[in-house]
Amino acid sequence: MTEKIVEAAQRLRGRRIVITGAASGIGRCTAELFAAHGAKVALLDRDESALAGVRDAIPGAVARSADVTNEASVVSAVQELAAAMGGIDGVVSAAGVMLRGSIADTSVDEFRRVVEINLTGPYIVVRACLPWLVQAPEATIVNLGSGQSLLPNSPDRTAYSASKGGVLNLTRAMAAELAPRIRANTVCPGLVDTPMALGVQGNVGNYALRRLAKPIEIAEAILFLTAFESSFVTGAALAVDGGRSFH
């Protein structure tokens, strides 16, 4: 992350947070921001080499490579990370993949892969973390949805839109089922300046702010929904999309 984090207020002091997709993009930026605010961060990603670099760059971070679509891999990783941190107080599911394509152009295997990573992955991760979350006094879940799930239509993004729409309703279900012990919310980003947005970075004409988001802008929203400032917020979908969903 190139942006400097100014004078962190330690809003997450003592919190123990599992972050998926932590080797790059929004996940990495969130891990750096959370650590600056006093959190112990546990990093999950399938890119073992990149993950090691992020772990080494964040003081006190622990990490384990895992594929969020593989339940056995996730359960093993979460058990190890929870033991290293002494528990888990929160989860941020930032692992994801984007795929453009119409119904006719998207194969069934491609559709399944996108849904497995974007929708089934957060379910597996939260389920694996649940034994520790239910013991935490102020546990939180933040799942990364998409501004696409707030739009009335999403042509040429069939699999991606289906998966992120599912994340929105999955998180609402979690919020209802796990309250009042655990809060669950969704952050819905628009286009973000990460490798995932390559090829569509010029498509900002429908954004009121006429630009892509920086990863830190999404990470700050995730921070808000994890910190005490949002203590009366659950089941919410926070649009961080530069005005795309209303413009």
N, C-alpha and C positions, 0 to 999 in steps of 0.2 A: 504494500500500500504506500502510495507516495504522499498522501495528504497527512499533515501533522495533526495529531490529536492534541488539542489545547487543554492544558490544566484539568485533567480528569477529576471529577468530583467524587470519585470512589462510590458511585451509586450502586455498585454490585459487590461491595466489600464482603468477603466471606462466602459468596454464592459459588456453587459448583455446577458448571453448565457444560452439557454435552452439545457439541456443534458438528453437524454433518456437512459434507462438502467443504471442509475447512482448508483444503490445500490450495484453493484459488478463489478469485472473484468475491462475491458477497460473503461466503463462508469465512474466508481468510480475514477479510476486513472486519467482520463481526467478532472473530476471535481476538484480533488485535485490540479492538475497541473495548471489548469486555474485560480483557486483561488489564488494560489501562484504568478501568474503573474498579479494579480490585477483585475481580472474579478469578477463580481457578477454572481454567478451561481444559476440557477434554476433547481432543480433535479426532474426528473420524473422516476418512476418505479412502477411496480405493487406489489412489495414486500414492503408493508408498514412498517413493523418492521425494516428490514435492511435499508430501505431508511431513517428512522428516525435517525439511528445510524450514517449514512454518513452525514446527515444534521448537526447533533450536533458536528461532528468532523471538519467541515469546517466553519470558522468564516464568518458570514454574509450570509450563504447559505439559500435559501428558497426551500421548497420541497412540492410536492403533489403526492400522489399515483394515478396512472392512468394506464389503459390498452391501449397500443398504437393501438390496433385493434378496439377500441371502440371510435367512433368519438365524441359522446356526452361527454364521460369521458375526452377525450383529450382537447376538446374545453373549457370545464369548468375549467380544470386544468390550461391551458395556460392563460386564462383570469385572473385567480387569481394570477398566477405567474407574469404576465406582470404588473398587478397593483402593486404588491409588489415591483418590481424592477424599475418601472417607464418606462417600455418599453422592447423591445427585439432587440438585435443587431445581434444575431447569433443563429444557431441551430446545435447541434451535435446529430445525430441519431445513438446511439450505442446499442440500444435494439435489441436483436436477439436470434435466437435459431438454433442449428445444429441438423441435422437428417441424419443418414446414412441409406441407403437402395436403392435397385434397383427399377426399375419401377414395377416389379412384387411384390416386398416385401413392397412397400410403398402404403398404402391405400389412397383413394381419400381424406378422412378426414384428414389424416396426411399431405398430400400434401397441402391442403387448409390452414391448420394451419400454416405451415412453411411460405407459401407465405403471409399469412395475417400479421404475425409478422415481417418478414424480409423485405417485399416489400411494402405492403399496409400501414404498420405502419409508415414508414418515410414519405409517401405521406400525411397521415392524419396529422402528426405532423407539417410538413412544411406548409400545407394548413391552419392549425389553427394559426400558427405564422405569416402568411403572412401580415395581416393588420399592424403589428408592424414592420416587416422587411422592408416593402416598405417605411417606414418613416425614417429608419436609414440611415445615410450617407455612411456607409461602411459595409453593412450587408453581412453575410456569412452563407453558408450551407455546412456542411460536413456530408456525409452519409457513414456509414460503409458498404463497399462491402466485397469482399473476393478475395484472390489470386486465388481461384477456377474459378472466372469469367474471368481470364486472360489466363487460360489454354485451349488447344485445345479440351480436353475431361475431363469428371469428372465422371467416373463410380462409381456406388454405392452411389452416393450423388445426386440423381435425383432432389428431392424437394429443397434441399439446393442450389444446383448449379443454378437451374432455378430462385430461388428467388434472389440470389446475382447477377446473370447476369442481372436480371431486375433492381436491384438497380443501376447498372452501367449506363444503358441506361436511367433510370428515372432521374438520376442526370444530365446527359448530356442534357436531355430535359429541366430540370429546368435551367441549365446554359444558354441555348439558349433563353429561354422564358423570364427569369428574368433579363438578362443583359440589360443595364450596371449597373443597380441599385444594384443588388445582385449577388454575386459570389457563385457558387455551385461546389463542388468537391467531389470525392470519394477517401477514403483510402481503399486499398485492402490488408489486413493483410494475412500472412500465419498462421501457427499454433502458438497460443499464450498460454502461461502458465496460463490458467484460468480454472475454473471448466468445461467450455464448451469443453475443449480439452481432458477431461478424457477419457481414452481408446484408444487414438491415439497419445499419447505423445511420444511413441517410434518410430513413423513413420517420421523420419527426414532424411532418406537416400537420398531423392530427393532435399534436401535443400543445397545450396552451403555452407552456414554457419554452417550446421550440428547441429542445435539446434533449440529450440523453441524461439519465441520472448518473452520478458518481456512486461507486459502491458504498462510500461512507454515508451517503444520504439514506440508503436503505438500511445500513447497519444502525444508524441513529434511531430509526423507527423501531427496529428490533429491540434495541436497548430500552426504549420507552416502554414497550410491552413486556419487558422482562423485569424492569425496575419497579420500585414501590410507587412511583408516580402514577402508574396505571393500575393500582390495586383494586379499583372498582370497575375494571374493564375485562370482560370475558365474552367469548363468542363473537368478537368484532372482526370485521374485515377492513383493515386500514389501507386505503389507496395511497400509494406513494408513486404516482404515475404522471406527474407533471401536468395534470388536468386532462389526461387522455380519456378517462371514463365519463367526463361530462362535456368535453369540448366538441 
